[in-house]
């Protein structure tokens, strides 16, 4: 896996030798997500939940995000990959489950890539609402075979949905 664009373009990311990270987001999907986000990434506070290798957060930094927070239960591979980020104050790793860790502040962009069969989308979206900045966006990656989410949860509204093979990406914004 490589970073596809920005200041770290072409850098290779470590991948685990075992199955601890089940399905890293493909380069094609990463490129499509960041293309859809456009310039809002520049200067953004980015939260990468279920970070795995850290590819999404590192890509966000490479494209201009000001700070990345990674949440990952098993951060060994992630810890190796964040060394690509030259400014150690530009990121933070939180080891643990998203429902038990303490998140502080707000984030302009939240990327959720849960294990497809394990987490409930509605529960995740509602849990993330308090840390989503006004005008922010939650990007949710799911399997296309999963039952589609509702069009809205509380003040969150699905504004866009894209499919890439077996992967569905939804963009959620506060109304």
N, C-alpha and C positions, 0 to 999 in steps of 0.2 A: 504494500500500500504506500502511496505517495501523496504528498500535499499537492493539490492541483493548481493553486494560484496564489499570488501575493508574495510577500517578502520571504516566505519559506518554501516557495514553489520547488517541487522536485525532491524535497527531502523525503527520505524513506522512513516509514514508521515501523517499529518493531511489532511483531504479531506473536501471540502466545503459541507455544508448541502443542499445548493441550486444547481441550474444548472449553476452557474457562470463559472465553468470549465467543459466544455462539455464532453471531453473524454480524461482523462489522459492516457498517454502511458502505456501500460500494462507492467508488470514485465518481461514477456517473450520477448517482443520486446526490452525493455531496455537492457536486458541481451544479446540478439543477437547483438544489435548495438555495445555495448562495447566489445563484443567478436571480432567483425569484425574490430573495431578500434585498438585492441591489445595494444601494448606498447606505441603508439603515445600519449595516454592519459596522461602518466606520464610527469609532468612538463608543460603540455599544458595550454594555455590561452583558455578558453571555453566560448562561447557565447550561451546562452539558450534563444531563441526568442520564444515568445508565451509560456512563462515558466509555466503558470498554477500553479501547486503545487510546482514546482521547482524540481521534481523528477529527471529529466535528469541531471541538473546541480549539484545537491547534489550527485547523483551517480557518476558523473565525479570527483567531489572533493574526494569522498570516494575511488576512484580508482587511485588517484594521480595527478589530475589536479592542477596546481599551483594557478590559479585564475579563478573565475567564474563571468561572468556578466549575470544577468537575465534581460530580457525585458518582462514586463507584464502590461497590461492595468489595471487589478484589482488585485493588489499584496497582498491582505489581507491574504489569505491562504499561499502564498509564504513567506510572512514576518514571519509567525509563524514557517514554516518548516526550514528556513535557520538558525534558532537558534540551529539546530543540528550541524552546522559547528562551531567548537570551536574557530577558528581563524577568527575574524570579518574582518580582513584586506584581507582575501582570497576571498571575494565576494563583489559585488555591485548590488543593485537592481535599475533598471531604470523603473519608472512607466510611461507608455504611449504606443503609437502605434509605431511600428518599422519604419514607414515612416516619423514620426515627431520627434522622439527622436534623440539626438546627440550622436553618437557612436564615441569614440576616440580610437586610437591605432589599432592594428591588433589582430586577433584571429587565433589560430592554428586549432580549431574545432568550427564550427558554427552549431548548431542544430536548425532546423526550423520545427515547428509543428503547422502550421496555422489551424484555423478552416477550415475544408475541402472545404466548398462551398463559402468561402468569399474571399480568396486571390488568385491571379494569380501566378503560380509557376515561370514563366519566369520573371515577374516583381520583385518577391522576390529575386531570384537568382542574377539578375543583380544589385539589390540594395545592396546586401551583398558583391559583388565582391571587392569593395574598402577596406573593413575591413578584408578580408581574407588574412592571411599571405602567403607568398610564400611557397609552399609545404603543405599548409593547405587543409582541407577538409570541405565541407558543407554537412551535412546529412539532407535530406529532407524527412519528413514523410507526406504521403498523403494517400487518399483512393484508393484502387485498382480499383474502378469503374471509377475513373477520367481518362480523356484522357491522355495517356502517354506523358511525356514531350519530347522535342527534345533530341537528343544525345549530343548537345552542345549549349551553349549560350556564345557568345563572347569567352573569354579564358577559360571558364568552360566546362569541359567534364564529362559526366556521366560515371563513371568507374565501377559501380556495382549497381545492383538492386535486392532487395529481397522482397518477399511477405510473410506476416504472417496473414492468414485469410483475413480480410478486410483492412489490413494495408500494404502499400507499402513503403519501405525505399529505397531511392536513395542516392548514394555517388557521390559528385561532386568535382573534383579537378581542379586546374589551370593547363592548358597545358604548 
